[in-house]
Amino acid sequence: MSQAENKTGSYLGLKLFAAALLATALLFAWSSSNYRISDQTQDTWIDDTGHLHVLGITIGRTTLRDAEISLKSRSDIALYIYPEEHAEAGLRLEAFFPSIADHSKVILELVADDQILKQIETRATLPHLYPNAVARMNVHPEDLPQIQQMIVKNLILIPSINISPEMLQNRFGAASTILPGDEDTTYYFFPEIGLKATLNDKDVTRLQFSNPLSVQ
């Protein structure tokens, strides 16, 4: 390889690295004011109709296919069966993005009524049971086109780093409600922006974004 080719390769590598750093900065450069500004240059905000925009996705409007385009990644789609004792018992259709930006993870729950979920369940693979009693089923390929057009109901962001309570407050303001959970888990609720944050020093941080109650 010539010296000129080496320089070109190095320059391209630096550009890609800079782009990755910018994406990471945008992903986490949140402040409480972001949610009150209807400016599409903001990473996270609420529009005039009360719909939440986060990571380029409009909760309650964006389809899964458009979400994949925004996140620049294909998703792993599966049907989950949550047991009766679970807080979210029943069938849920989820799309998992294993790595975006700085290796953060995203989970999208999709809007689908019980009848559609039951139809998808009849064609899905046999369930794989997790230790927490939640079962996962891979959907049949013939259901994928329909699922790709389903609307995003909520978004769960799992950052690549744990978020402290101080970091949470700096980015989202003061939580309306703080509740203790099991095993050193604490829940922080921000109903005006539809955010529920789950913090645990021994586990990953989970930021669940949904539309505020006014548009649900």
Order of alpha helices (4+ residues) and beta strands (2+ residues): alpha-beta-beta-beta-alpha-beta-beta-beta-alpha-beta-beta-alpha-beta-alpha-beta-beta-beta-beta
